[in-house]
Amino acid sequence: MIFSRLRDVVEQGQAKHLHLGIQVSVASSQWEFDLAFGERKPGEPLTPSHGMFWLSAAKPITAICILQLQEQKKLSIDAPLETVLPEWEHGEVAGARVTLRHLLTHTSPLHEIDTGWPETNREEILRRLCQAPLKADWRPGERAAYLPSASWFLLGEIVARASGMTFSEYVQRTILEPLGMLQTRCQASPTRVDVEEPVLYDRVRGELHPSEYLSRLKATIPSPGSSFRGPARELRLIYDGLLRDLRENTGLLLKQATVREMTHRQRAGLFDETLQHKVDYGLGLIIDSKEYGSQTVPYGFGEASSRETFGHGGSQCAIGFADPASNRSMVIVANGRPGEGQHQRRFREMLSALEADLNSL
């Protein structure tokens, strides 16, 4: 049976109540597969076309927007943050100013604060972020701590101001439409009744229950780092586009030189104080970090990935990446969030099983 090893791992996870279903999308120059195993919800089979929560696995979308605007000379990622966001009330921190590069590499001195999203409006979110105290003992660029959402609201606001559109409009026009990502959404839309919203579960005391993240489906403003959803295949199209731009300099998303900068190790060997592990980063992307421990690194890309592999994970539910060495892109999305330890183990097992299945084709 094709993909029998992967199916076995998925079914073992179902038996342990880690998820109901899994979507997988993988492509290389030789083949392309969009797969679904298990259920969307009890009694309803999951299909490759169903929408899924991507959470932080979508962060590269916002990073691409920022880099596009830099290519258009509408901003510079090395300019002090206050030059693009006048509300920013902080000057030097430990002798340095915060830049967009620091936000993209998670080396800024921001705290992860309660922004109030999705209930709070855009203006209040911005006020909270710009006025929140910074880490006083933190020189920007010299320490690392992954921020799930705080810095990404700032980046989304910068995209809107530099482009003259809302964040959602800019993403739609420059990324989703050119790539054919027709089902992808990042906020509630009363005009898109044709798209069935995703379902997500959290594992609580050994059982799956509707996730707290379901409230995000009603958000009328996006969270640029965590509110995207769609089929796994559409997230994979982001990585297909970056690989194509890197290989052929098509400029569909970014110029070749920009993709090289995005996927270059902007921070290397730093211990991430949120992830509690050394993790290398490009600009809005994790770069393969298994050299620091393939069985312990969070949101890794599997044993078969090259050192040049780049991508990003989504909290306890997703991974997406591209490997320039093999010209391959891959996305796995689960509809269950079982806790970090269980999640990391099952995704390492799924990546290993998928690799074995692909090698047997």
BABAZA-685376 format. One record per residue: y, x, z of N, C-alpha, C in turn. Coordinates in steps of 0.05 Angstrom, whole numbers, padded with zeros to 5 digits, always signed. Example, Ala and Ser with C-alpha at 12.3 -4.5 7.8 and 13.67 -1.06 7.14 Angstrom:
BEGIN
-00114+00264+00156-00090+00246+00156-00066+00264+00156/-00045+00257+00142-00021+00273+00143+00001+00258+00157/
//
This chain:
BEGIN
-00024+00017+00000+00000+00000+00000+00025+00018+00000/+00044+00012-00018+00069+00027-00019+00085+00023+00007/+00095+00046+00018+00110+00046+00043+00094+00035+00067/+00068+00041+00067+00051+00031+00088+00057+00045+00115/+00064+00071+00114+00070+00085+00139+00096+00074+00151/+00116+00069+00135+00141+00058+00145+00136+00030+00156/+00120+00014+00142+00114-00013+00151+00101-00012+00179/+00082+00007+00182+00069+00009+00208+00088+00015+00231/+00108+00032+00226+00127+00039+00247+00145+00015+00253/+00153+00001+00232+00169-00023+00236+00154-00044+00252/+00128-00048+00246+00113-00068+00260+00107-00060+00289/+00105-00034+00294+00102-00024+00322+00128-00030+00337/+00151-00027+00324+00176-00034+00337+00179-00063+00343/+00169-00080+00324+00169-00109+00329+00152-00116+00353/+00129-00103+00356+00111-00109+00378+00124-00102+00405/+00141-00081+00404+00155-00072+00429+00181-00087+00433/+00188-00105+00416+00213-00120+00418+00237-00102+00415/+00235-00083+00396+00258-00066+00390+00276-00078+00368/+00264-00094+00352+00278-00107+00329+00260-00129+00319/+00272-00147+00303+00256-00166+00287+00251-00156+00259/+00271-00142+00248+00268-00133+00220+00285-00108+00215/+00277-00096+00192+00290-00071+00183+00295-00072+00153/+00319-00064+00145+00325-00060+00117+00326-00030+00111/+00317-00022+00087+00318+00005+00079+00327+00006+00050/+00345+00024+00044+00354+00029+00016+00355+00058+00011/+00341+00067-00010+00339+00096-00015+00340+00100-00045/+00353+00122-00053+00356+00127-00082+00357+00157-00087/+00345+00165-00110+00348+00193-00119+00350+00191-00149/+00350+00214-00162+00352+00214-00192+00326+00203-00204/+00304+00201-00189+00279+00191-00200+00273+00162-00194/+00283+00152-00171+00275+00125-00163+00297+00112-00145/+00293+00086-00142+00311+00071-00124+00295+00048-00112/+00297+00045-00086+00283+00024-00072+00301+00009-00052/+00300-00017-00052+00313-00034-00032+00291-00050-00019/+00287-00046+00007+00264-00057+00021+00273-00073+00045/+00256-00091+00053+00261-00106+00078+00234-00112+00091/+00232-00108+00117+00207-00114+00132+00214-00132+00156/+00196-00150+00162+00199-00166+00186+00217-00191+00181/+00231-00199+00202+00245-00224+00201+00275-00220+00206/+00291-00238+00194+00319-00239+00199+00324-00252+00227/+00310-00274+00231+00309-00287+00257+00282-00300+00259/+00273-00309+00282+00245-00319+00285+00239-00340+00263/+00218-00335+00248+00209-00353+00228+00222-00351+00201/+00242-00333+00198+00255-00329+00172+00252-00300+00163/+00238-00296+00141+00235-00268+00131+00262-00255+00124/+00263-00230+00131+00287-00214+00123+00283-00204+00094/+00304-00206+00078+00303-00197+00051+00323-00174+00047/+00321-00158+00025+00340-00137+00020+00369-00147+00015/+00372-00172+00009+00399-00182+00003+00414-00193+00028/+00400-00196+00050+00413-00206+00074+00434-00186+00084/+00456-00197+00095+00475-00180+00108+00465-00169+00135/+00474-00145+00141+00466-00132+00167+00491-00120+00179/+00491-00117+00206+00513-00103+00219+00510-00073+00214/+00531-00060+00206+00531-00031+00203+00543-00016+00227/+00561-00030+00241+00575-00018+00263+00587+00009+00255/+00584+00030+00270+00598+00056+00264+00587+00070+00239/+00565+00061+00228+00555+00073+00203+00575+00069+00180/+00594+00051+00184+00614+00046+00163+00639+00063+00167/+00640+00080+00187+00664+00097+00191+00672+00114+00166/+00653+00124+00151+00661+00139+00127+00679+00123+00107/+00677+00096+00108+00694+00080+00090+00723+00085+00097/+00730+00084+00123+00757+00088+00131+00766+00116+00125/+00748+00135+00130+00755+00163+00124+00761+00167+00094/+00746+00154+00077+00751+00156+00048+00779+00145+00041/+00786+00123+00054+00813+00111+00050+00835+00131+00056/+00832+00144+00079+00852+00164+00088+00854+00187+00067/+00831+00196+00058+00831+00219+00039+00841+00211+00012/+00836+00186+00004+00848+00176-00021+00878+00177-00020/+00889+00168+00002+00918+00167+00005+00930+00195+00007/+00915+00214+00017+00924+00242+00017+00924+00252-00012/+00904+00245-00028+00904+00253-00056+00928+00242-00071/+00936+00218-00063+00959+00205-00075+00986+00216-00063/+00984+00235-00045+01007+00248-00032+01024+00228-00015/+01010+00207-00005+01023+00188+00012+01021+00195+00042/+01005+00215+00048+01003+00225+00075+00989+00252+00074/+00989+00266+00097+00975+00291+00100+00959+00289+00126/+00933+00296+00125+00917+00294+00149+00924+00316+00169/+00941+00335+00161+00949+00357+00179+00977+00353+00190/+00990+00331+00182+01017+00325+00193+01014+00314+00221/+01033+00319+00239+01032+00306+00266+01030+00276+00264/+01016+00264+00281+01010+00235+00280+01036+00219+00280/+01057+00228+00294+01081+00212+00295+01096+00211+00269/+01090+00229+00250+01103+00227+00224+01093+00204+00207/+01069+00194+00212+01059+00171+00198+01057+00146+00216/+01061+00150+00242+01059+00128+00261+01081+00132+00282/+01106+00124+00276+01129+00130+00294+01125+00119+00322/+01108+00098+00325+01104+00087+00352+01089+00107+00371/+01077+00127+00359+01061+00146+00375+01081+00160+00394/+01076+00157+00420+01096+00166+00440+01090+00193+00452/+01071+00207+00441+01063+00233+00452+01072+00256+00435/+01081+00277+00447+01089+00301+00432+01066+00321+00434/+01072+00345+00442+01052+00366+00445+01033+00360+00468/+01008+00366+00464+00987+00365+00484+00975+00392+00487/+00979+00405+00509+00968+00432+00513+00978+00451+00491/+01002+00447+00482+01014+00465+00462+01008+00458+00433/+00996+00435+00428+00990+00427+00401+00996+00397+00397/+01001+00389+00372+01005+00361+00366+00980+00349+00354/+00976+00323+00359+00953+00309+00348+00958+00303+00319/+00938+00308+00302+00939+00302+00273+00917+00282+00265/+00918+00273+00241+00897+00256+00231+00870+00271+00229/+00872+00297+00224+00847+00313+00223+00833+00312+00250/+00848+00313+00272+00836+00311+00298+00823+00284+00302/+00835+00263+00292+00823+00236+00294+00797+00235+00278/+00797+00246+00254+00773+00245+00237+00750+00262+00247/+00756+00283+00262+00735+00300+00272+00729+00295+00301/+00741+00275+00313+00736+00268+00341+00742+00292+00360/+00764+00306+00354+00773+00328+00371+00801+00322+00382/+00809+00297+00382+00835+00289+00393+00833+00284+00423/+00855+00284+00437+00855+00279+00466+00857+00250+00474/+00851+00232+00455+00852+00203+00462+00829+00195+00480/+00834+00175+00497+00813+00162+00512+00803+00138+00496/+00778+00131+00500+00768+00106+00489+00776+00083+00508/+00797+00069+00500+00808+00048+00518+00800+00020+00508/+00805+00001+00525+00800-00027+00518+00823-00037+00500/+00819-00040+00475+00840-00049+00457+00844-00079+00457/+00824-00094+00468+00826-00123+00468+00815-00136+00443/+00807-00120+00423+00796-00131+00399+00768-00143+00405/+00761-00166+00393+00773-00179+00370+00794-00201+00377/+00798-00206+00403+00817-00228+00410+00846-00219+00406/+00852-00193+00412+00880-00184+00411+00890-00180+00383/+00916-00184+00379+00927-00181+00352+00933-00151+00346/+00938-00146+00321+00942-00118+00312+00965-00104+00326/+00987-00118+00331+01010-00105+00344+01004-00097+00373/+00990-00114+00387+00983-00107+00415+00962-00084+00416/+00944-00084+00398+00924-00062+00397+00939-00036+00392/+00958-00036+00374+00973-00011+00368+00989-00002+00392/+01002-00022+00405+01018-00015+00429+01001-00002+00450/+00978-00014+00456+00960-00003+00476+00952+00026+00470/+00945+00031+00445+00935+00057+00437+00957+00078+00438/+00981+00071+00429+01003+00090+00427+01014+00096+00455/+01011+00078+00474+01023+00083+00501+01002+00093+00521/+00977+00092+00514+00956+00101+00533+00958+00131+00539/+00955+00139+00563+00956+00168+00570+00934+00183+00555/+00940+00208+00549+00921+00226+00536+00907+00244+00557/+00886+00257+00549+00872+00276+00566+00890+00301+00568/+00901+00305+00592+00921+00326+00595+00910+00354+00592/+00885+00358+00598+00873+00385+00597+00859+00391+00571/+00866+00376+00550+00852+00377+00525+00870+00386+00502/+00865+00410+00492+00880+00420+00469+00867+00409+00444/+00882+00394+00427+00870+00382+00403+00856+00402+00386/+00832+00395+00377+00817+00412+00359+00798+00431+00373/+00800+00434+00399+00784+00453+00413+00761+00441+00429/+00761+00415+00434+00740+00401+00448+00733+00377+00431/+00709+00365+00436+00700+00343+00420+00690+00320+00437/+00697+00296+00430+00686+00272+00443+00687+00249+00424/+00665+00239+00416+00663+00217+00396+00677+00192+00408/+00694+00180+00392+00708+00155+00399+00698+00133+00381/+00685+00113+00392+00674+00091+00376+00695+00075+00361/+00718+00070+00374+00737+00052+00360+00766+00059+00363/+00775+00071+00385+00804+00074+00390+00818+00088+00367/+00810+00112+00360+00824+00127+00339+00822+00113+00312/+00802+00097+00308+00797+00084+00282+00817+00061+00277/+00826+00048+00299+00847+00029+00295+00873+00042+00286/+00878+00066+00297+00902+00081+00288+00899+00089+00258/+00875+00098+00250+00871+00105+00222+00874+00081+00204/+00864+00058+00212+00866+00034+00196+00895+00025+00193/+00911+00028+00214+00940+00021+00212+00954+00041+00193/+00946+00066+00194+00959+00085+00176+00952+00079+00147/+00927+00071+00142+00919+00063+00114+00937+00040+00105/+00941+00020+00122+00958-00003+00114+00987+00006+00108/+00998+00022+00125+01026+00030+00121+01029+00048+00097/+01011+00066+00093+01014+00085+00070+01008+00071+00044/+00991+00051+00044+00984+00037+00019+01002+00014+00012/+01015+00002+00033+01030-00022+00028+01013-00047+00027/+00988-00045+00034+00970-00068+00035+00959-00071+00063/+00945-00093+00068+00929-00094+00092+00906-00075+00089/+00894-00067+00111+00871-00049+00110+00849-00062+00094/+00843-00088+00098+00822-00102+00084+00827-00103+00054/+00852-00108+00047+00859-00109+00018+00855-00082+00005/+00864-00061+00019+00861-00034+00007+00832-00027+00003/+00815-00032+00023+00787-00026+00021+00774-00042-00002/+00781-00068-00004+00770-00084-00025+00777-00074-00052/+00802-00065-00056+00811-00057-00082+00801-00030-00091/+00800-00011-00072+00794+00017-00079+00766+00026-00074/+00750+00011-00058+00723+00019-00052+00703-00003-00058/+00706-00026-00047+00685-00047-00050+00682-00057-00079/+00705-00063-00091+00703-00073-00119+00694-00051-00139/+00705-00027-00138+00695-00006-00157+00666+00000-00154/+00655-00002-00130+00627+00004-00125+00608-00020-00128/+00620-00044-00132+00603-00068-00134+00592-00077-00108/+00606-00072-00086+00597-00080-00059+00607-00109-00054/+00594-00128-00068+00604-00155-00069+00599-00171-00043/+00580-00163-00027+00573-00178-00003+00586-00166+00022/+00597-00143+00020+00608-00129+00043+00633-00142+00053/+00635-00145+00080+00658-00156+00093+00665-00141+00118/+00690-00143+00126+00698-00130+00152+00714-00148+00170/+00717-00173+00162+00731-00193+00179+00723-00221+00170/+00728-00240+00187+00722-00268+00180+00739-00277+00156/+00727-00293+00139+00742-00302+00115+00733-00331+00109/+00751-00350+00112+00743-00378+00107+00737-00383+00077/+00745-00365+00060+00741-00368+00031+00714-00357+00022/+00700-00343+00040+00675-00331+00032+00651-00345+00045/+00648-00370+00038+00627-00386+00050+00600-00381+00037/+00600-00365+00015+00575-00359+00001+00559-00337+00014/+00571-00323+00033+00557-00300+00046+00546-00309+00073/+00520-00306+00076+00506-00313+00101+00511-00290+00121/+00522-00297+00145+00529-00277+00164+00504-00264+00176/+00506-00238+00183+00483-00224+00195+00476-00234+00223/+00452-00228+00231+00443-00234+00258+00436-00207+00271/+00443-00205+00297+00437-00180+00312+00428-00187+00340/+00409-00171+00350+00398-00176+00376+00401-00151+00393/+00405-00155+00419+00404-00133+00439+00379-00137+00456/+00366-00114+00463+00342-00116+00479+00350-00115+00509/+00344-00136+00523+00351-00139+00551+00326-00145+00567/+00320-00128+00586+00296-00131+00602+00271-00136+00585/+00268-00120+00564+00245-00121+00547+00243-00143+00526/+00264-00159+00525+00264-00181+00505+00290-00180+00488/+00288-00190+00464+00311-00191+00446+00328-00216+00450/+00354-00213+00453+00372-00235+00457+00396-00232+00438/+00409-00254+00429+00432-00251+00411+00452-00231+00422/+00461-00213+00405+00478-00191+00414+00507-00199+00420/+00519-00184+00438+00547-00188+00445+00564-00182+00421/+00554-00167+00402+00570-00160+00378+00574-00183+00359/+00559-00205+00363+00562-00228+00345+00590-00240+00346/+00605-00235+00368+00632-00245+00370+00650-00233+00349/+00642-00210+00339+00659-00196+00318+00660-00211+00292/+00640-00229+00288+00640-00244+00263+00664-00262+00260/+00676-00269+00283+00699-00287+00282+00726-00273+00281/+00725-00246+00281+00750-00230+00281+00766-00235+00256/+00792-00241+00259+00809-00245+00235+00823-00219+00227/+00821-00198+00243+00830-00172+00235+00807-00153+00239/+00804-00133+00221+00781-00115+00223+00783-00094+00244/+00761-00084+00252+00759-00059+00267+00751-00038+00247/+00769-00020+00239+00763-00002+00216+00740+00017+00221/+00731+00019+00246+00708+00036+00251+00682+00022+00257/+00682-00005+00258+00658-00017+00268+00652-00046+00259/+00669-00058+00242+00665-00087+00237+00654-00093+00209/+00646-00072+00194+00635-00077+00167+00606-00087+00170/+00599-00105+00151+00571-00114+00149+00565-00121+00120/+00539-00119+00114+00529-00124+00087+00501-00115+00085/+00489-00117+00062+00461-00107+00058+00461-00076+00059/+00438-00065+00067+00435-00036+00068+00442-00023+00041/+00434-00037+00020+00439-00025-00007+00469-00020-00011/+00486-00038-00002+00515-00035-00007+00526-00012+00009/+00516-00007+00033+00524+00017+00047+00515+00042+00032/+00491+00041+00021+00481+00064+00006+00499+00071-00018/+00511+00050-00030+00528+00055-00053+00552+00074-00046/+00561+00074-00021+00582+00092-00013+00572+00121-00016/+00547+00126-00007+00536+00153-00009+00529+00161-00038/+00520+00141-00053+00516+00147-00082+00542+00155-00095/+00564+00142-00088+00590+00148-00100+00599+00176-00092/+00596+00183-00067+00604+00209-00058+00588+00231-00071/+00562+00227-00073+00545+00247-00087+00553+00250-00116/+00559+00228-00129+00567+00229-00157+00593+00244-00160/+00612+00238-00143+00638+00252-00144+00634+00282-00138/+00616+00288-00120+00611+00316-00113+00598+00331-00136/+00580+00318-00149+00564+00331-00170+00579+00331-00197/+00592+00309-00204+00603+00306-00231+00633+00305-00232/+00646+00305-00208+00676+00303-00207+00686+00278-00222/+00673+00255-00217+00681+00231-00230+00707+00219-00219/+00712+00224-00194+00736+00213-00181+00735+00184-00176/+00711+00172-00176+00708+00144-00171+00719+00137-00143/+00710+00153-00123+00721+00150-00096+00741+00171-00089/+00733+00196-00094+00749+00219-00087+00745+00241-00108/+00765+00259-00109+00761+00283-00126+00740+00301-00114/+00728+00317-00131+00706+00335-00123+00715+00353-00100/+00739+00365-00102+00748+00383-00081+00752+00368-00054/+00760+00343-00056+00764+00327-00031+00737+00321-00018/+00717+00314-00034+00690+00309-00023+00679+00335-00010/+00685+00357-00022+00676+00383-00010+00689+00387+00017/+00714+00381+00019+00728+00384+00044+00717+00364+00064/+00713+00340+00056+00703+00319+00073+00676+00326+00085/+00659+00339+00069+00631+00344+00077+00628+00373+00087/+00650+00388+00089+00650+00415+00101+00650+00413+00131/+00637+00431+00145+00638+00431+00174+00666+00437+00185/+00680+00416+00192+00706+00419+00203+00705+00427+00233/+00684+00419+00246+00678+00428+00273+00649+00435+00274/+00642+00458+00285+00615+00468+00285+00608+00479+00312/+00585+00472+00323+00575+00483+00348+00589+00472+00373/+00606+00452+00370+00619+00441+00393+00601+00420+00407/+00602+00421+00433+00587+00401+00449+00604+00376+00450/+00592+00354+00441+00606+00328+00441+00603+00315+00468/+00625+00311+00482+00625+00301+00510+00618+00272+00512/+00618+00257+00490+00609+00230+00490+00579+00229+00483/+00572+00242+00462+00544+00242+00453+00526+00260+00469/+00538+00278+00486+00523+00296+00503+00504+00313+00488/+00514+00324+00466+00497+00341+00448+00516+00356+00429/+00508+00379+00420+00523+00392+00399+00518+00376+00373/+00540+00369+00360+00539+00354+00334+00562+00365+00317/+00555+00373+00292+00575+00383+00273+00588+00359+00258/+00613+00362+00252+00628+00340+00239+00644+00351+00215/+00645+00334+00194+00664+00338+00172+00688+00320+00178/+00698+00307+00158+00721+00289+00161+00710+00260+00161/+00706+00249+00185+00695+00222+00187+00665+00221+00182/+00652+00244+00181+00623+00245+00175+00609+00264+00194/+00585+00257+00202+00567+00276+00216+00554+00294+00195/+00553+00320+00200+00539+00339+00183+00513+00346+00197/+00492+00349+00181+00465+00354+00192+00466+00374+00216/+00455+00365+00239+00458+00380+00263+00431+00385+00277/+00409+00383+00262+00383+00387+00275+00378+00415+00284/+00395+00435+00276+00392+00462+00286+00397+00463+00316/+00410+00443+00327+00414+00442+00356+00392+00427+00371/+00372+00418+00356+00349+00404+00369+00342+00380+00353/+00323+00382+00335+00317+00359+00317+00306+00335+00331/+00294+00339+00355+00283+00317+00370+00302+00306+00391/+00325+00318+00393+00345+00309+00413+00372+00301+00401/+00378+00312+00378+00405+00306+00366+00407+00276+00360/+00428+00263+00369+00431+00234+00364+00439+00229+00335/+00428+00207+00324+00435+00198+00297+00431+00220+00276/+00407+00233+00279+00400+00253+00259+00390+00242+00233/+00386+00259+00214+00379+00251+00187+00350+00258+00180/+00334+00266+00199+00306+00271+00194+00300+00300+00189/+00275+00308+00192+00266+00336+00189+00270+00346+00160/+00268+00328+00140+00269+00337+00112+00297+00341+00102/+00317+00334+00117+00345+00336+00107+00354+00365+00106/+00370+00372+00086+00381+00399+00084+00405+00402+00103/+00414+00426+00106+00436+00431+00124+00462+00419+00113/+00463+00413+00087+00487+00402+00075+00488+00371+00076/+00467+00359+00088+00466+00330+00089+00489+00319+00106/+00501+00297+00097+00524+00285+00111+00520+00255+00113/+00530+00243+00135+00527+00214+00138+00538+00205+00165/+00529+00182+00174+00538+00171+00199+00519+00150+00210/+00518+00148+00236+00501+00127+00248+00518+00104+00258/+00504+00082+00264+00516+00058+00275+00502+00052+00301/+00516+00045+00322+00506+00043+00349+00479+00028+00351/+00458+00043+00356+00431+00033+00362+00420+00015+00339/+00431+00018+00315+00421+00000+00294+00420+00012+00266/+00434+00034+00260+00436+00042+00232+00440+00071+00229/+00432+00081+00205+00438+00108+00196+00441+00107+00166/+00461+00122+00156+00465+00125+00127+00472+00154+00121/+00461+00165+00100+00467+00193+00094+00461+00200+00065/+00471+00223+00056+00466+00233+00030+00459+00263+00032/+00441+00272+00016+00433+00300+00016+00438+00312-00011/+00459+00329-00014+00465+00340-00040+00443+00358-00050/+00428+00371-00033+00407+00389-00042+00385+00374-00057/+00378+00350-00049+00358+00334-00062+00370+00312-00079/+00396+00309-00079+00410+00288-00094+00399+00261-00086/+00397+00257-00060+00384+00232-00050+00402+00219-00029/+00403+00193-00029+00418+00177-00009+00399+00158+00004/+00405+00151+00030+00386+00135+00045+00401+00119+00067/+00394+00094+00071+00405+00078+00092+00382+00062+00105/+00382+00062+00132+00363+00045+00147+00380+00029+00167/+00375+00003+00167+00390-00015+00186+00370-00033+00200/+00373-00035+00226+00356-00052+00242+00372-00076+00253/+00359-00098+00258+00374-00121+00269+00369-00124+00300/+00359-00102+00312+00356-00101+00341+00367-00076+00352/+00382-00078+00375+00393-00055+00389+00378-00052+00415/+00359-00033+00417+00341-00031+00439+00349-00012+00461/+00373-00001+00461+00380+00021+00479+00378+00047+00465/+00395+00067+00472+00397+00092+00458+00371+00107+00456/+00356+00110+00478+00332+00125+00477+00311+00114+00458/+00306+00088+00460+00287+00074+00443+00296+00075+00414/+00322+00072+00410+00333+00072+00382+00328+00099+00369/+00335+00121+00383+00333+00148+00371+00304+00154+00365/+00285+00146+00382+00257+00151+00377+00247+00136+00353/+00254+00110+00351+00243+00094+00329+00254+00103+00302/+00280+00111+00302+00291+00120+00276+00281+00147+00268/+00275+00165+00287+00262+00190+00279+00234+00184+00268/+00220+00165+00280+00194+00158+00269+00196+00145+00242/+00216+00127+00238+00219+00114+00212+00226+00134+00190/+00244+00153+00196+00252+00173+00177+00228+00190+00169/+00212+00198+00188+00188+00213+00183+00168+00198+00166/+00164+00172+00173+00145+00156+00157+00155+00151+00129/+00181+00146+00126+00192+00141+00100+00190+00166+00083/+00194+00190+00094+00191+00214+00079+00163+00218+00069/+00144+00212+00087+00115+00215+00079+00109+00195+00057/+00119+00170+00059+00114+00150+00038+00126+00159+00011/+00150+00169+00012+00163+00178-00013+00148+00201-00025/+00138+00219-00009+00123+00242-00020+00097+00234-00032/+00087+00211-00025+00061+00202-00036+00064+00185-00061/+00089+00180-00069+00092+00163-00093+00082+00177-00118/
//
